[in-house]
């Protein structure tokens, strides 16, 4: 009886261990709060992790054009030149499963509906377009994708506005997710442990 309890305990611990492998490792994250010494500025291009091209973006928040207080610094994708920018980060990705999450908010000043395109690896892994209404708060969007072999990928946020007020971007997180054990694997494990219990009983 004791051996059966011991085997059941081992089974439980092993299954917990398997479930525990389904964890996420953060590959990259950015909330912009450390940019420019924590101070907002229009037409900002000095990002630590991003290259701005094809236009401009504004670094706002922390009391500076702070449309959504309490979120620290964030980015207005349509810079004050009236020409929306593209923010790109070059990432080295190993083979595996990934989850990309980011917050977008709507235009907070005028009545127009803005758009932001989100791409990973020039659109071959993720290619999403989001539109939000005026005054919409920050909303979290999640994209999942798989990398079949190690690659260099461009993560891009592309503003589509035509004035100086666009959608707002914040809290970008890219995680690599460990695979969850397949049901067939768990069934094989259960069968093997069941056989072990039967063998122990027979010995006794």
N, C-alpha and C positions, 0 to 999 in steps of 0.2 A: 504493500500500500504506500509505503514511504517512497519507494522508487518511482511509482506512478506519479505521485505529487511532485517529485523532483523533476521528472521529465516534463510534466505540464508547465512547471515554472520555467524550465529551460526554453520550452516552446514559446511561451509568452515573451520572454526576454529577447529571443531571436526575432520574433515578429516586430517587437518594438524597435529593435535595431534596424530592421529592414525599412520600416516606416520612417525612422529617423534619417535614413539616407536621402529621403526626398526633401532636401533642403535647398535653399536658394543662397547663392553667393553673390554679393553685390560687386559688379564689375566696374560700374561707374555711377556717380550721382552728383547732382549739382542743383543747389537752390539759389544761387547767385548772391547770397548774403555777404560773401567775403569780397565781392567785386568793388573796386574803386574805394576801398576803405569803408564800405558800408554806406556810401553816399550815392544817391541817384544822380544821373547826368544824361542829357539828351545826346543822340547820335554817338553812342558808346561803342568802341571797337576794341577795348583793351582786355577782353575776357581771357581768363586763365585757360579755359578749356575749349573755346570756340573761335572760329574764324568767321567774320562777317563779310559778306560779299553781295554784289548786285543791288546794293541799297544800304539802308541804315536801320538800326533798332535803338530804342531808348531804354536805359536802365532806370527804373522808377521804383517808388515805394519808400518805406522808412520815412514818411512825412514829405517826400518829394513827389508831387503828382500822385499821391497815394490813394488811388481809387478804391482799393480793397485793403483797408488797414488790418494789421495783424498778420500779414503774410511776408514780412520782411521785404527784401528787394525782389523784383521780378522784371520781366522784359516785355515792353511794348513792341510787337513785331513790325509795326509800321513806324519807322523813325521820323524825326521831325523835319526831314528833307522832303517828306511826301512820297518817298520811294521806299517801299517795304523791302526789308533785307532778308538774306538767307544766312542762317547760323549753322555751321558745320563743325562736327567733331570727328576726327579720324580715330577709329577704334581697331584694336587688334583682337580678333575673336577666335577662340578655340572651337573645335567641333562640339556641338551640344545644343541643348534647348535653352531658349532665352525668353525673358519677359521684360518688355519695355513699358514703363508707365510714366505719365507726365500730366501736368495740370494745365488746362487752358481756360481762360475766361473771355467773355464777350467784350466787345467795344463798350467802354464805360462813359463815352461822351456824346457821340452823335447817333443818329438813328440808323446808320447803315449796318448791314450784316457783313462781317468780315470772314475770311477763310484762312486757314493755315494748312499747308501740306506737310506731312511727316513722312520721311523716307529713311530707310536703312539700306546701305550698300547700293545707292543710286536707284532705289526702288525695287531691287530684285528680291529682297527679304521682307520688307515692309513698305507699303505704299498706301497711305491713308490720307484722306482730306476731311477736315472738321470745320463746321460752321456753327457759330453760336449767335444768339440774338443779343441786341444791346442790353447791357446791365446784367447779363448772365454771370453768376459767380464762378469761381474756379471749379472745374469739373475734372475728375480723374479719368483719363483714357488709358487703356491697356492693350498692348499688342504682343502676341506671342509669335515666335518664329524659331526655326531650326537651322543651324549651320552644319552642313554636312562635312566640311573639312576646314582647317584653319584658314582664315581670310582676313584681309584688311577691309573694313567697312566704314563708309561715311554715314554718320547719323546726321540728318539734316532737318531743320525746321524752316519752312519757306513761307514767308508772309506774302499775302496776295492783296493787301490793301493799296489804296491809291491816294490816301491823304496822310495826315500825321497821327492818326489814332487808329490802332489796330487791336487785334486780339492779344491777350496777355499770356505769357508762358512762365511756368515755374515748376520746381520739384521734379526734375528729370532723373529717373532711376532705371538702370539696366542691370538685370540679375540673370545669372546662369542657374538653371534649375536642374537638380539631379533627377534622374528618372525614377518613377514610382514602380515598385515590383509588380510585374504582371500577375493577373489571377492564376495563370497556369503555373507560375513559379511557386506561389503560395500553396497551390494544390499538391504539387510535388513534395514540398516541404512537409505538408500535413500527412501525406501518405508515408513518407519516410519515417517520420516520428511515430506514426501509428504502428508501423512495422517494428520499430524499436520497442514500443510498449508491449506488443505481442510476444516478441522474443524474450523480454525480461520475465514476463508471466510464465512462459514455457519453461524457462530455466528454473524458476522457483517451484 
